[in-house]
Amino acid sequence: MKRMTSLAFAIMLIASFFPSPAAGAADNQGPACTNIQGRGGTIYKVTPDPGPNGIATFHFEFFIADTPCAFATYYLYVTDSAGAPLATATYPATPGNETLTLCGPTKFCYDKSFGTTPGAPTPIFVSGASFIQSHLADSTPTLDYVLCDANTSDATYPDCPVGDNSWDQ
């Protein structure tokens, strides 16, 4: 009996070191290195300008509060309008996913070609998250981007806007 109790205690102790998968919203209680702060320099446009024929090119940047932690993984999810995954990018790189690039001390960048136009997905939806092992440390709202071009005389795609909206939490 004593041996069984000791074994049960050991299993419980070991299990407490591995977080279970997150359920619900992020707790935002992780270290600063997992705190997603915002985004900038994001565009989804037809290149080369002016369009509408070309390549659907997406560039996305997001920031964290402190330099990346070695124990955290950062995710960027891109889906189509039906919610089907178009890409998942991670830092550091993980098997089966594309790679987020660390392009500044606290800034991640992601570039993707979604193919020729017309035919490339017109809207795409983007969200992000940071994990400590399987524990969700922070997450972002989902934002949508509509493919745009610089051709004011063609209504195939809207004209690309100037400026950028915030991705702050």
C-alpha positions in Angstrom: 0.0 0.0 0.0 2.8 2.4 0.9 4.5 1.6 -2.4 1.3 2.3 -4.3 0.8 5.6 -2.5 4.4 6.7 -3.3 3.9 5.8 -6.9 0.7 7.8 -7.2 2.3 10.8 -5.5 5.3 10.6 -7.9 3.0 10.4 -11.0 1.0 13.4 -9.7 4.3 15.4 -9.0 5.7 14.7 -12.5 2.3 15.5 -14.2 2.2 18.9 -12.5 5.3 20.0 -14.4 3.6 19.6 -17.8 0.8 22.1 -18.4 -2.3 20.7 -19.9 -3.6 22.1 -23.2 -5.2 25.5 -22.7 -8.9 25.7 -22.6 -10.5 29.1 -23.2 -8.8 32.5 -23.4 -5.1 33.2 -22.7 -4.3 34.1 -19.2 -1.9 36.9 -20.2 0.0 36.1 -17.1 3.1 34.8 -18.9 6.4 36.6 -18.9 6.9 39.8 -21.0 8.5 37.8 -23.8 5.2 36.1 -24.5 3.1 39.3 -24.4 2.0 40.1 -28.0 2.0 43.9 -28.2 0.8 44.9 -31.7 1.4 44.7 -35.4 2.6 47.0 -38.1 3.8 47.2 -41.7 1.1 44.7 -42.8 -0.2 44.5 -46.4 -1.9 42.0 -48.7 -1.6 43.3 -52.2 -1.1 42.4 -55.8 2.5 42.7 -57.0 3.8 44.1 -59.2 1.7 47.2 -59.0 -0.7 48.3 -60.4 -2.7 45.0 -60.7 -5.1 43.3 -61.0 -2.9 40.6 -62.5 0.1 39.5 -60.6 0.9 37.7 -57.4 -1.1 37.9 -54.1 1.7 38.9 -51.7 1.2 39.1 -47.9 3.6 40.8 -45.5 2.9 40.7 -41.8 4.8 42.0 -38.7 4.0 41.7 -35.0 5.7 42.7 -31.8 6.2 41.2 -28.4 7.0 43.1 -25.2 10.5 41.7 -24.7 13.0 39.6 -26.7 11.7 36.0 -27.4 12.2 33.4 -24.7 13.9 30.2 -25.5 11.0 28.3 -23.8 8.2 30.0 -25.8 6.8 29.3 -29.2 5.2 32.0 -31.3 2.4 31.2 -33.8 0.9 33.1 -36.7 -2.3 31.5 -38.2 -3.6 32.4 -41.7 -7.0 31.0 -42.8 -9.4 31.6 -45.7 -12.9 33.0 -45.4 -14.3 29.4 -44.7 -11.8 29.0 -41.8 -9.6 26.5 -43.7 -5.9 26.9 -42.8 -3.7 28.5 -45.5 -0.6 28.7 -43.4 0.8 28.3 -39.9 4.1 29.9 -39.1 6.1 29.5 -36.0 9.2 30.8 -34.2 11.3 28.9 -33.6 10.5 26.7 -36.6 8.4 23.6 -35.8 8.0 20.6 -38.1 5.2 20.9 -40.7 4.9 24.7 -40.3 6.3 27.7 -42.1 8.9 29.9 -40.3 8.4 33.3 -38.6 11.5 35.4 -39.0 12.9 37.4 -36.1 13.4 40.7 -37.9 14.2 42.9 -34.9 14.8 42.3 -31.2 11.1 42.1 -30.4 9.6 41.9 -34.0 8.5 38.9 -36.1 8.0 39.1 -39.8 6.2 36.8 -42.2 6.0 36.9 -46.0 3.9 34.6 -48.2 2.8 34.4 -51.8 -0.8 33.2 -52.1 -0.5 32.6 -55.9 -1.5 34.4 -59.1 -4.4 36.7 -59.4 -7.2 36.2 -60.1 -7.5 33.0 -58.3 -5.7 33.7 -55.0 -7.9 34.0 -51.9 -9.4 37.5 -51.8 -9.8 37.8 -48.0 -7.5 36.1 -45.5 -7.8 36.0 -41.8 -4.8 36.3 -39.4 -4.4 35.6 -35.7 -1.5 34.9 -33.4 -0.6 33.2 -30.2 2.4 32.5 -27.9 2.7 29.3 -26.0 4.9 28.0 -23.1 4.9 24.3 -24.0 1.2 23.6 -24.4 0.1 26.5 -22.2 -1.4 29.5 -24.1 0.3 32.6 -22.8 -1.2 35.2 -25.0 -3.4 35.4 -28.1 -4.7 38.0 -30.5 -8.0 38.9 -32.1 -8.5 37.6 -35.7 -8.1 40.3 -38.3 -9.1 40.1 -41.9 -7.2 41.4 -44.9 -8.7 41.9 -48.4 -6.4 41.6 -51.4 -5.9 45.1 -52.9 -4.0 46.7 -55.8 -2.9 50.1 -56.9 -5.0 50.1 -60.1 -7.6 52.8 -59.5 -9.2 52.2 -63.0 -9.9 48.5 -62.4 -12.5 47.4 -59.8 -11.3 43.8 -59.6 -9.7 44.5 -56.2 -10.1 47.5 -53.9 -7.4 50.1 -54.0 -4.7 49.5 -51.3 -5.3 51.7 -48.2 -2.6 53.9 -46.7 -1.8 53.4 -43.1 -2.4 50.4 -40.7 -4.7 49.5 -38.0 -3.6 48.4 -34.5 -3.5 44.8 -33.3 -3.3 45.8 -29.7 -4.9 43.7 -27.0 
